[in-house]
């Protein structure tokens, strides 16, 4: 996930529902820590998605690795 953000020169991102609804906060917290200075922002146009999430209507997939998709909804 961090590689997708860095390689695509993203300045801020948000996470999809599948990541946000994990039982604990550890994934989002680790993403926020590891991605710094890239910011986690709930209003960011770029979103990280994992199954079962799909790219939302009006968004486009920018890059993907394994089961993680980086989408641009801006």
N, CA, C and O atoms as a Maestro MAE file, in Angstrom:
{
 s_m_m2io_version
 :::
 2.0.0
}

f_m_ct {
 s_m_title
 :::
 protein
 m_atom[296] {
  # First column is atom index #
  i_m_mmod_type
  r_m_x_coord
  r_m_y_coord
  r_m_z_coord
  i_m_residue_number
  s_m_chain_name
  s_m_pdb_residue_name
  s_m_pdb_atom_name
  i_m_atomic_number
  :::
  1 25 0.821 -1.189 0.000 1 A "UNK " " N  " 7
  2 3 0.000 0.000 0.000 1 A "UNK " " CA " 6
  3 2 0.868 1.257 0.000 1 A "UNK " " C  " 6
  4 15 0.603 2.213 -0.729 1 A "UNK " " O  " 8
  5 25 1.902 1.235 0.828 2 A "UNK " " N  " 7
  6 3 2.787 2.399 0.879 2 A "UNK " " CA " 6
  7 2 3.496 2.607 -0.445 2 A "UNK " " C  " 6
  8 15 3.667 3.743 -0.888 2 A "UNK " " O  " 8
  9 25 3.910 1.520 -1.081 3 A "UNK " " N  " 7
  10 3 4.563 1.613 -2.376 3 A "UNK " " CA " 6
  11 2 3.662 2.240 -3.429 3 A "UNK " " C  " 6
  12 15 4.125 3.041 -4.240 3 A "UNK " " O  " 8
  13 25 2.384 1.888 -3.428 4 A "UNK " " N  " 7
  14 3 1.432 2.484 -4.377 4 A "UNK " " CA " 6
  15 2 1.352 3.993 -4.168 4 A "UNK " " C  " 6
  16 15 1.365 4.758 -5.133 4 A "UNK " " O  " 8
  17 25 1.271 4.415 -2.923 5 A "UNK " " N  " 7
  18 3 1.174 5.848 -2.631 5 A "UNK " " CA " 6
  19 2 2.428 6.589 -3.064 5 A "UNK " " C  " 6
  20 15 2.352 7.631 -3.714 5 A "UNK " " O  " 8
  21 25 3.575 6.048 -2.702 6 A "UNK " " N  " 7
  22 3 4.850 6.728 -3.018 6 A "UNK " " CA " 6
  23 2 5.133 6.729 -4.514 6 A "UNK " " C  " 6
  24 15 5.499 7.760 -5.078 6 A "UNK " " O  " 8
  25 25 4.968 5.585 -5.153 7 A "UNK " " N  " 7
  26 3 5.288 5.480 -6.580 7 A "UNK " " CA " 6
  27 2 4.390 6.358 -7.443 7 A "UNK " " C  " 6
  28 15 4.782 6.752 -8.541 7 A "UNK " " O  " 8
  29 25 3.199 6.664 -6.963 8 A "UNK " " N  " 7
  30 3 2.265 7.499 -7.723 8 A "UNK " " CA " 6
  31 2 2.243 8.940 -7.235 8 A "UNK " " C  " 6
  32 15 1.377 9.719 -7.634 8 A "UNK " " O  " 8
  33 25 3.197 9.299 -6.369 9 A "UNK " " N  " 7
  34 3 3.384 10.675 -5.891 9 A "UNK " " CA " 6
  35 2 2.101 11.264 -5.290 9 A "UNK " " C  " 6
  36 15 1.718 12.396 -5.588 9 A "UNK " " O  " 8
  37 25 1.449 10.464 -4.438 10 A "UNK " " N  " 7
  38 3 0.218 10.882 -3.780 10 A "UNK " " CA " 6
  39 2 0.574 11.729 -2.562 10 A "UNK " " C  " 6
  40 15 1.493 11.384 -1.819 10 A "UNK " " O  " 8
  41 25 -0.141 12.834 -2.347 11 A "UNK " " N  " 7
  42 3 0.146 13.686 -1.190 11 A "UNK " " CA " 6
  43 2 -0.804 13.416 -0.027 11 A "UNK " " C  " 6
  44 15 -0.459 13.670 1.127 11 A "UNK " " O  " 8
  45 25 -2.001 12.901 -0.325 12 A "UNK " " N  " 7
  46 3 -2.940 12.523 0.724 12 A "UNK " " CA " 6
  47 2 -3.851 11.424 0.200 12 A "UNK " " C  " 6
  48 15 -4.088 11.323 -1.004 12 A "UNK " " O  " 8
  49 25 -4.359 10.606 1.108 13 A "UNK " " N  " 7
  50 3 -5.164 9.446 0.712 13 A "UNK " " CA " 6
  51 2 -6.187 9.139 1.785 13 A "UNK " " C  " 6
  52 15 -6.121 9.637 2.909 13 A "UNK " " O  " 8
  53 25 -7.132 8.305 1.401 14 A "UNK " " N  " 7
  54 3 -8.093 7.750 2.345 14 A "UNK " " CA " 6
  55 2 -8.175 6.258 2.085 14 A "UNK " " C  " 6
  56 15 -7.619 5.760 1.105 14 A "UNK " " O  " 8
  57 25 -8.862 5.552 2.954 15 A "UNK " " N  " 7
  58 3 -8.965 4.106 2.795 15 A "UNK " " CA " 6
  59 2 -10.410 3.719 2.515 15 A "UNK " " C  " 6
  60 15 -11.339 4.402 2.948 15 A "UNK " " O  " 8
  61 25 -10.591 2.633 1.798 16 A "UNK " " N  " 7
  62 3 -11.922 2.122 1.493 16 A "UNK " " CA " 6
  63 2 -12.555 1.459 2.713 16 A "UNK " " C  " 6
  64 15 -11.915 1.294 3.751 16 A "UNK " " O  " 8
  65 25 -13.813 1.085 2.566 17 A "UNK " " N  " 7
  66 3 -14.590 0.497 3.665 17 A "UNK " " CA " 6
  67 2 -13.977 -0.789 4.203 17 A "UNK " " C  " 6
  68 15 -13.989 -1.010 5.414 17 A "UNK " " O  " 8
  69 25 -13.445 -1.636 3.339 18 A "UNK " " N  " 7
  70 3 -12.884 -2.912 3.793 18 A "UNK " " CA " 6
  71 2 -11.720 -2.691 4.752 18 A "UNK " " C  " 6
  72 15 -11.548 -3.457 5.699 18 A "UNK " " O  " 8
  73 25 -10.927 -1.665 4.521 19 A "UNK " " N  " 7
  74 3 -9.821 -1.342 5.434 19 A "UNK " " CA " 6
  75 2 -10.368 -0.628 6.664 19 A "UNK " " C  " 6
  76 15 -9.977 -0.941 7.789 19 A "UNK " " O  " 8
  77 25 -11.266 0.325 6.459 20 A "UNK " " N  " 7
  78 3 -11.804 1.118 7.561 20 A "UNK " " CA " 6
  79 2 -12.579 0.271 8.557 20 A "UNK " " C  " 6
  80 15 -12.618 0.607 9.741 20 A "UNK " " O  " 8
  81 25 -13.195 -0.816 8.115 21 A "UNK " " N  " 7
  82 3 -14.031 -1.612 8.998 21 A "UNK " " CA " 6
  83 2 -13.304 -2.774 9.656 21 A "UNK " " C  " 6
  84 15 -13.939 -3.644 10.254 21 A "UNK " " O  " 8
  85 25 -11.994 -2.798 9.553 22 A "UNK " " N  " 7
  86 3 -11.240 -3.850 10.238 22 A "UNK " " CA " 6
  87 2 -11.521 -3.761 11.733 22 A "UNK " " C  " 6
  88 15 -11.819 -2.685 12.253 22 A "UNK " " O  " 8
  89 25 -11.428 -4.869 12.403 23 A "UNK " " N  " 7
  90 3 -11.787 -4.945 13.827 23 A "UNK " " CA " 6
  91 2 -10.987 -3.998 14.710 23 A "UNK " " C  " 6
  92 15 -11.493 -3.515 15.722 23 A "UNK " " O  " 8
  93 25 -9.762 -3.734 14.339 24 A "UNK " " N  " 7
  94 3 -8.968 -2.807 15.139 24 A "UNK " " CA " 6
  95 2 -8.446 -1.682 14.266 24 A "UNK " " C  " 6
  96 15 -8.578 -1.718 13.043 24 A "UNK " " O  " 8
  97 25 -7.862 -0.698 14.893 25 A "UNK " " N  " 7
  98 3 -7.363 0.483 14.183 25 A "UNK " " CA " 6
  99 2 -5.942 0.301 13.664 25 A "UNK " " C  " 6
  100 15 -5.392 1.220 13.057 25 A "UNK " " O  " 8
  101 25 -5.339 -0.856 13.885 26 A "UNK " " N  " 7
  102 3 -3.914 -1.002 13.614 26 A "UNK " " CA " 6
  103 2 -3.543 -0.780 12.149 26 A "UNK " " C  " 6
  104 15 -2.499 -0.190 11.871 26 A "UNK " " O  " 8
  105 25 -4.355 -1.226 11.219 27 A "UNK " " N  " 7
  106 3 -3.996 -1.060 9.808 27 A "UNK " " CA " 6
  107 2 -3.971 0.417 9.429 27 A "UNK " " C  " 6
  108 15 -2.998 0.889 8.840 27 A "UNK " " O  " 8
  109 25 -5.024 1.144 9.761 28 A "UNK " " N  " 7
  110 3 -5.049 2.583 9.441 28 A "UNK " " CA " 6
  111 2 -3.935 3.325 10.160 28 A "UNK " " C  " 6
  112 15 -3.301 4.210 9.584 28 A "UNK " " O  " 8
  113 25 -3.693 2.968 11.420 29 A "UNK " " N  " 7
  114 3 -2.639 3.637 12.181 29 A "UNK " " CA " 6
  115 2 -1.281 3.373 11.562 29 A "UNK " " C  " 6
  116 15 -0.482 4.297 11.407 29 A "UNK " " O  " 8
  117 25 -1.010 2.147 11.212 30 A "UNK " " N  " 7
  118 3 0.287 1.800 10.589 30 A "UNK " " CA " 6
  119 2 0.435 2.474 9.229 30 A "UNK " " C  " 6
  120 15 1.521 2.938 8.882 30 A "UNK " " O  " 8
  121 25 -0.638 2.532 8.466 31 A "UNK " " N  " 7
  122 3 -0.595 3.231 7.174 31 A "UNK " " CA " 6
  123 2 -0.255 4.710 7.376 31 A "UNK " " C  " 6
  124 15 0.604 5.258 6.686 31 A "UNK " " O  " 8
  125 25 -0.936 5.343 8.323 32 A "UNK " " N  " 7
  126 3 -0.695 6.764 8.587 32 A "UNK " " CA " 6
  127 2 0.750 6.995 9.018 32 A "UNK " " C  " 6
  128 15 1.386 7.948 8.568 32 A "UNK " " O  " 8
  129 25 1.265 6.138 9.877 33 A "UNK " " N  " 7
  130 3 2.644 6.280 10.350 33 A "UNK " " CA " 6
  131 2 3.646 6.017 9.236 33 A "UNK " " C  " 6
  132 15 4.584 6.789 9.039 33 A "UNK " " O  " 8
  133 25 3.444 4.929 8.511 34 A "UNK " " N  " 7
  134 3 4.387 4.541 7.471 34 A "UNK " " CA " 6
  135 2 4.367 5.447 6.252 34 A "UNK " " C  " 6
  136 15 5.381 5.599 5.572 34 A "UNK " " O  " 8
  137 25 3.231 6.043 5.977 35 A "UNK " " N  " 7
  138 3 3.097 6.885 4.789 35 A "UNK " " CA " 6
  139 2 3.643 8.292 4.985 35 A "UNK " " C  " 6
  140 15 3.910 8.988 4.005 35 A "UNK " " O  " 8
  141 25 3.813 8.724 6.234 36 A "UNK " " N  " 7
  142 3 4.244 10.103 6.484 36 A "UNK " " CA " 6
  143 2 5.446 10.438 5.623 36 A "UNK " " C  " 6
  144 15 6.390 9.648 5.584 36 A "UNK " " O  " 8
  145 25 5.460 11.574 4.929 37 A "UNK " " N  " 7
  146 3 4.645 12.775 5.050 37 A "UNK " " CA " 6
  147 2 3.346 12.754 4.238 37 A "UNK " " C  " 6
  148 15 2.621 13.749 4.210 37 A "UNK " " O  " 8
  149 25 3.045 11.630 3.579 38 A "UNK " " N  " 7
  150 3 1.755 11.506 2.903 38 A "UNK " " CA " 6
  151 2 0.684 11.448 3.990 38 A "UNK " " C  " 6
  152 15 0.819 10.701 4.959 38 A "UNK " " O  " 8
  153 25 -0.362 12.223 3.830 39 A "UNK " " N  " 7
  154 3 -1.369 12.365 4.881 39 A "UNK " " CA " 6
  155 2 -2.600 11.497 4.646 39 A "UNK " " C  " 6
  156 15 -3.084 11.360 3.522 39 A "UNK " " O  " 8
  157 25 -3.089 10.916 5.735 40 A "UNK " " N  " 7
  158 3 -4.374 10.228 5.725 40 A "UNK " " CA " 6
  159 2 -5.442 11.296 5.927 40 A "UNK " " C  " 6
  160 15 -5.441 11.990 6.943 40 A "UNK " " O  " 8
  161 25 -6.359 11.433 4.959 41 A "UNK " " N  " 7
  162 3 -7.369 12.494 4.984 41 A "UNK " " CA " 6
  163 2 -8.681 11.906 4.478 41 A "UNK " " C  " 6
  164 15 -8.742 11.388 3.363 41 A "UNK " " O  " 8
  165 25 -9.727 11.985 5.288 42 A "UNK " " N  " 7
  166 3 -11.014 11.394 4.925 42 A "UNK " " CA " 6
  167 2 -11.642 12.013 3.679 42 A "UNK " " C  " 6
  168 15 -12.553 11.424 3.098 42 A "UNK " " O  " 8
  169 25 -11.176 13.185 3.260 43 A "UNK " " N  " 7
  170 3 -11.713 13.857 2.076 43 A "UNK " " CA " 6
  171 2 -10.777 13.767 0.864 43 A "UNK " " C  " 6
  172 15 -11.044 14.383 -0.168 43 A "UNK " " O  " 8
  173 25 -9.693 13.011 0.980 44 A "UNK " " N  " 7
  174 3 -8.704 12.914 -0.097 44 A "UNK " " CA " 6
  175 2 -9.309 12.294 -1.356 44 A "UNK " " C  " 6
  176 15 -10.184 11.433 -1.263 44 A "UNK " " O  " 8
  177 25 -8.850 12.726 -2.529 45 A "UNK " " N  " 7
  178 3 -9.375 12.169 -3.773 45 A "UNK " " CA " 6
  179 2 -8.861 10.758 -4.075 45 A "UNK " " C  " 6
  180 15 -9.503 10.020 -4.823 45 A "UNK " " O  " 8
  181 25 -7.721 10.378 -3.509 46 A "UNK " " N  " 7
  182 3 -7.159 9.057 -3.768 46 A "UNK " " CA " 6
  183 2 -7.541 8.104 -2.641 46 A "UNK " " C  " 6
  184 15 -7.471 8.448 -1.461 46 A "UNK " " O  " 8
  185 25 -7.947 6.899 -3.034 47 A "UNK " " N  " 7
  186 3 -8.431 5.914 -2.052 47 A "UNK " " CA " 6
  187 2 -7.758 4.563 -2.290 47 A "UNK " " C  " 6
  188 15 -7.611 4.112 -3.426 47 A "UNK " " O  " 8
  189 25 -7.350 3.927 -1.180 48 A "UNK " " N  " 7
  190 3 -6.802 2.577 -1.232 48 A "UNK " " CA " 6
  191 2 -7.942 1.589 -0.987 48 A "UNK " " C  " 6
  192 15 -8.714 1.736 -0.040 48 A "UNK " " O  " 8
  193 25 -8.033 0.586 -1.851 49 A "UNK " " N  " 7
  194 3 -9.121 -0.382 -1.785 49 A "UNK " " CA " 6
  195 2 -8.578 -1.805 -1.737 49 A "UNK " " C  " 6
  196 15 -7.591 -2.133 -2.394 49 A "UNK " " O  " 8
  197 25 -9.241 -2.635 -0.950 50 A "UNK " " N  " 7
  198 3 -8.953 -4.069 -0.946 50 A "UNK " " CA " 6
  199 2 -10.290 -4.800 -1.086 50 A "UNK " " C  " 6
  200 15 -11.334 -4.236 -0.758 50 A "UNK " " O  " 8
  201 25 -10.274 -6.044 -1.567 51 A "UNK " " N  " 7
  202 3 -11.526 -6.781 -1.672 51 A "UNK " " CA " 6
  203 2 -12.205 -6.880 -0.303 51 A "UNK " " C  " 6
  204 15 -11.522 -7.069 0.704 51 A "UNK " " O  " 8
  205 25 -13.492 -6.760 -0.250 52 A "UNK " " N  " 7
  206 3 -14.460 -6.841 -1.337 52 A "UNK " " CA " 6
  207 2 -14.774 -5.492 -1.982 52 A "UNK " " C  " 6
  208 15 -15.657 -5.423 -2.837 52 A "UNK " " O  " 8
  209 25 -14.076 -4.409 -1.597 53 A "UNK " " N  " 7
  210 3 -14.340 -3.103 -2.201 53 A "UNK " " CA " 6
  211 2 -14.049 -3.131 -3.694 53 A "UNK " " C  " 6
  212 15 -13.157 -3.847 -4.149 53 A "UNK " " O  " 8
  213 25 -14.802 -2.354 -4.447 54 A "UNK " " N  " 7
  214 3 -14.577 -2.172 -5.875 54 A "UNK " " CA " 6
  215 2 -14.383 -0.680 -6.131 54 A "UNK " " C  " 6
  216 15 -14.753 0.152 -5.303 54 A "UNK " " O  " 8
  217 25 -13.815 -0.356 -7.255 55 A "UNK " " N  " 7
  218 3 -13.609 1.054 -7.603 55 A "UNK " " CA " 6
  219 2 -14.985 1.720 -7.723 55 A "UNK " " C  " 6
  220 15 -15.819 1.279 -8.514 55 A "UNK " " O  " 8
  221 25 -15.225 2.779 -6.943 56 A "UNK " " N  " 7
  222 3 -16.534 3.441 -6.972 56 A "UNK " " CA " 6
  223 2 -16.820 4.100 -8.322 56 A "UNK " " C  " 6
  224 15 -15.905 4.452 -9.066 56 A "UNK " " O  " 8
  225 25 -18.110 4.257 -8.617 57 A "UNK " " N  " 7
  226 3 -18.518 4.966 -9.829 57 A "UNK " " CA " 6
  227 2 -17.948 6.375 -9.779 57 A "UNK " " C  " 6
  228 15 -17.958 7.015 -8.727 57 A "UNK " " O  " 8
  229 25 -17.457 6.855 -10.897 58 A "UNK " " N  " 7
  230 3 -16.876 8.186 -10.971 58 A "UNK " " CA " 6
  231 2 -15.401 8.216 -10.620 58 A "UNK " " C  " 6
  232 15 -14.774 9.274 -10.678 58 A "UNK " " O  " 8
  233 25 -14.841 7.081 -10.260 59 A "UNK " " N  " 7
  234 3 -13.418 6.973 -9.931 59 A "UNK " " CA " 6
  235 2 -12.734 6.112 -10.988 59 A "UNK " " C  " 6
  236 15 -13.390 5.406 -11.754 59 A "UNK " " O  " 8
  237 25 -11.424 6.183 -11.015 60 A "UNK " " N  " 7
  238 3 -10.683 5.331 -11.937 60 A "UNK " " CA " 6
  239 2 -9.502 4.712 -11.210 60 A "UNK " " C  " 6
  240 15 -8.878 5.354 -10.365 60 A "UNK " " O  " 8
  241 25 -9.202 3.483 -11.535 61 A "UNK " " N  " 7
  242 3 -8.046 2.803 -10.952 61 A "UNK " " CA " 6
  243 2 -6.782 3.436 -11.526 61 A "UNK " " C  " 6
  244 15 -6.647 3.573 -12.741 61 A "UNK " " O  " 8
  245 25 -5.873 3.814 -10.661 62 A "UNK " " N  " 7
  246 3 -4.610 4.430 -11.069 62 A "UNK " " CA " 6
  247 2 -3.521 3.371 -11.141 62 A "UNK " " C  " 6
  248 15 -2.711 3.367 -12.068 62 A "UNK " " O  " 8
  249 25 -3.503 2.473 -10.160 63 A "UNK " " N  " 7
  250 3 -2.451 1.467 -10.065 63 A "UNK " " CA " 6
  251 2 -2.972 0.341 -9.176 63 A "UNK " " C  " 6
  252 15 -3.912 0.537 -8.405 63 A "UNK " " O  " 8
  253 25 -2.371 -0.816 -9.283 64 A "UNK " " N  " 7
  254 3 -2.760 -1.944 -8.440 64 A "UNK " " CA " 6
  255 2 -1.552 -2.842 -8.219 64 A "UNK " " C  " 6
  256 15 -0.683 -2.979 -9.080 64 A "UNK " " O  " 8
  257 25 -1.527 -3.453 -7.030 65 A "UNK " " N  " 7
  258 3 -0.509 -4.442 -6.691 65 A "UNK " " CA " 6
  259 2 -1.170 -5.504 -5.845 65 A "UNK " " C  " 6
  260 15 -1.845 -5.207 -4.860 65 A "UNK " " O  " 8
  261 25 -0.968 -6.738 -6.240 66 A "UNK " " N  " 7
  262 3 -1.613 -7.873 -5.587 66 A "UNK " " CA " 6
  263 2 -3.102 -7.590 -5.503 66 A "UNK " " C  " 6
  264 15 -3.745 -7.463 -6.545 66 A "UNK " " O  " 8
  265 25 -3.676 -7.486 -4.326 67 A "UNK " " N  " 7
  266 3 -5.115 -7.250 -4.214 67 A "UNK " " CA " 6
  267 2 -5.447 -5.816 -3.832 67 A "UNK " " C  " 6
  268 15 -6.599 -5.520 -3.514 67 A "UNK " " O  " 8
  269 25 -4.480 -4.931 -3.854 68 A "UNK " " N  " 7
  270 3 -4.697 -3.533 -3.442 68 A "UNK " " CA " 6
  271 2 -4.804 -2.653 -4.687 68 A "UNK " " C  " 6
  272 15 -3.984 -2.744 -5.601 68 A "UNK " " O  " 8
  273 25 -5.828 -1.800 -4.704 69 A "UNK " " N  " 7
  274 3 -6.044 -0.888 -5.820 69 A "UNK " " CA " 6
  275 2 -5.966 0.544 -5.291 69 A "UNK " " C  " 6
  276 15 -6.530 0.856 -4.243 69 A "UNK " " O  " 8
  277 25 -5.270 1.403 -6.016 70 A "UNK " " N  " 7
  278 3 -5.245 2.835 -5.743 70 A "UNK " " CA " 6
  279 2 -6.161 3.478 -6.775 70 A "UNK " " C  " 6
  280 15 -5.926 3.369 -7.978 70 A "UNK " " O  " 8
  281 25 -7.199 4.145 -6.301 71 A "UNK " " N  " 7
  282 3 -8.164 4.788 -7.201 71 A "UNK " " CA " 6
  283 2 -8.148 6.298 -7.022 71 A "UNK " " C  " 6
  284 15 -7.904 6.801 -5.925 71 A "UNK " " O  " 8
  285 25 -8.410 7.021 -8.115 72 A "UNK " " N  " 7
  286 3 -8.507 8.479 -8.098 72 A "UNK " " CA " 6
  287 2 -9.979 8.846 -8.262 72 A "UNK " " C  " 6
  288 15 -10.603 8.536 -9.277 72 A "UNK " " O  " 8
  289 25 -10.512 9.507 -7.253 73 A "UNK " " N  " 7
  290 3 -11.922 9.922 -7.258 73 A "UNK " " CA " 6
  291 2 -12.044 11.437 -7.328 73 A "UNK " " C  " 6
  292 15 -13.091 11.995 -6.999 73 A "UNK " " O  " 8
  293 25 -10.994 12.093 -7.751 74 A "UNK " " N  " 7
  294 3 -10.977 13.555 -7.771 74 A "UNK " " CA " 6
  295 2 -11.413 14.165 -9.071 74 A "UNK " " C  " 6
  296 15 -11.437 15.389 -9.201 74 A "UNK " " O  " 8
  :::
 }
 m_bond[295] {
  # First column is bond index #
  i_m_from
  i_m_to
  i_m_order
  :::
  1 1 2 1
  2 2 3 1
  3 3 4 2
  4 3 5 1
  5 5 6 1
  6 6 7 1
  7 7 8 2
  8 7 9 1
  9 9 10 1
  10 10 11 1
  11 11 12 2
  12 11 13 1
  13 13 14 1
  14 14 15 1
  15 15 16 2
  16 15 17 1
  17 17 18 1
  18 18 19 1
  19 19 20 2
  20 19 21 1
  21 21 22 1
  22 22 23 1
  23 23 24 2
  24 23 25 1
  25 25 26 1
  26 26 27 1
  27 27 28 2
  28 27 29 1
  29 29 30 1
  30 30 31 1
  31 31 32 2
  32 31 33 1
  33 33 34 1
  34 34 35 1
  35 35 36 2
  36 35 37 1
  37 37 38 1
  38 38 39 1
  39 39 40 2
  40 39 41 1
  41 41 42 1
  42 42 43 1
  43 43 44 2
  44 43 45 1
  45 45 46 1
  46 46 47 1
  47 47 48 2
  48 47 49 1
  49 49 50 1
  50 50 51 1
  51 51 52 2
  52 51 53 1
  53 53 54 1
  54 54 55 1
  55 55 56 2
  56 55 57 1
  57 57 58 1
  58 58 59 1
  59 59 60 2
  60 59 61 1
  61 61 62 1
  62 62 63 1
  63 63 64 2
  64 63 65 1
  65 65 66 1
  66 66 67 1
  67 67 68 2
  68 67 69 1
  69 69 70 1
  70 70 71 1
  71 71 72 2
  72 71 73 1
  73 73 74 1
  74 74 75 1
  75 75 76 2
  76 75 77 1
  77 77 78 1
  78 78 79 1
  79 79 80 2
  80 79 81 1
  81 81 82 1
  82 82 83 1
  83 83 84 2
  84 83 85 1
  85 85 86 1
  86 86 87 1
  87 87 88 2
  88 87 89 1
  89 89 90 1
  90 90 91 1
  91 91 92 2
  92 91 93 1
  93 93 94 1
  94 94 95 1
  95 95 96 2
  96 95 97 1
  97 97 98 1
  98 98 99 1
  99 99 100 2
  100 99 101 1
  101 101 102 1
  102 102 103 1
  103 103 104 2
  104 103 105 1
  105 105 106 1
  106 106 107 1
  107 107 108 2
  108 107 109 1
  109 109 110 1
  110 110 111 1
  111 111 112 2
  112 111 113 1
  113 113 114 1
  114 114 115 1
  115 115 116 2
  116 115 117 1
  117 117 118 1
  118 118 119 1
  119 119 120 2
  120 119 121 1
  121 121 122 1
  122 122 123 1
  123 123 124 2
  124 123 125 1
  125 125 126 1
  126 126 127 1
  127 127 128 2
  128 127 129 1
  129 129 130 1
  130 130 131 1
  131 131 132 2
  132 131 133 1
  133 133 134 1
  134 134 135 1
  135 135 136 2
  136 135 137 1
  137 137 138 1
  138 138 139 1
  139 139 140 2
  140 139 141 1
  141 141 142 1
  142 142 143 1
  143 143 144 2
  144 143 145 1
  145 145 146 1
  146 146 147 1
  147 147 148 2
  148 147 149 1
  149 149 150 1
  150 150 151 1
  151 151 152 2
  152 151 153 1
  153 153 154 1
  154 154 155 1
  155 155 156 2
  156 155 157 1
  157 157 158 1
  158 158 159 1
  159 159 160 2
  160 159 161 1
  161 161 162 1
  162 162 163 1
  163 163 164 2
  164 163 165 1
  165 165 166 1
  166 166 167 1
  167 167 168 2
  168 167 169 1
  169 169 170 1
  170 170 171 1
  171 171 172 2
  172 171 173 1
  173 173 174 1
  174 174 175 1
  175 175 176 2
  176 175 177 1
  177 177 178 1
  178 178 179 1
  179 179 180 2
  180 179 181 1
  181 181 182 1
  182 182 183 1
  183 183 184 2
  184 183 185 1
  185 185 186 1
  186 186 187 1
  187 187 188 2
  188 187 189 1
  189 189 190 1
  190 190 191 1
  191 191 192 2
  192 191 193 1
  193 193 194 1
  194 194 195 1
  195 195 196 2
  196 195 197 1
  197 197 198 1
  198 198 199 1
  199 199 200 2
  200 199 201 1
  201 201 202 1
  202 202 203 1
  203 203 204 2
  204 203 205 1
  205 205 206 1
  206 206 207 1
  207 207 208 2
  208 207 209 1
  209 209 210 1
  210 210 211 1
  211 211 212 2
  212 211 213 1
  213 213 214 1
  214 214 215 1
  215 215 216 2
  216 215 217 1
  217 217 218 1
  218 218 219 1
  219 219 220 2
  220 219 221 1
  221 221 222 1
  222 222 223 1
  223 223 224 2
  224 223 225 1
  225 225 226 1
  226 226 227 1
  227 227 228 2
  228 227 229 1
  229 229 230 1
  230 230 231 1
  231 231 232 2
  232 231 233 1
  233 233 234 1
  234 234 235 1
  235 235 236 2
  236 235 237 1
  237 237 238 1
  238 238 239 1
  239 239 240 2
  240 239 241 1
  241 241 242 1
  242 242 243 1
  243 243 244 2
  244 243 245 1
  245 245 246 1
  246 246 247 1
  247 247 248 2
  248 247 249 1
  249 249 250 1
  250 250 251 1
  251 251 252 2
  252 251 253 1
  253 253 254 1
  254 254 255 1
  255 255 256 2
  256 255 257 1
  257 257 258 1
  258 258 259 1
  259 259 260 2
  260 259 261 1
  261 261 262 1
  262 262 263 1
  263 263 264 2
  264 263 265 1
  265 265 266 1
  266 266 267 1
  267 267 268 2
  268 267 269 1
  269 269 270 1
  270 270 271 1
  271 271 272 2
  272 271 273 1
  273 273 274 1
  274 274 275 1
  275 275 276 2
  276 275 277 1
  277 277 278 1
  278 278 279 1
  279 279 280 2
  280 279 281 1
  281 281 282 1
  282 282 283 1
  283 283 284 2
  284 283 285 1
  285 285 286 1
  286 286 287 1
  287 287 288 2
  288 287 289 1
  289 289 290 1
  290 290 291 1
  291 291 292 2
  292 291 293 1
  293 293 294 1
  294 294 295 1
  295 295 296 2
  :::
 }
}
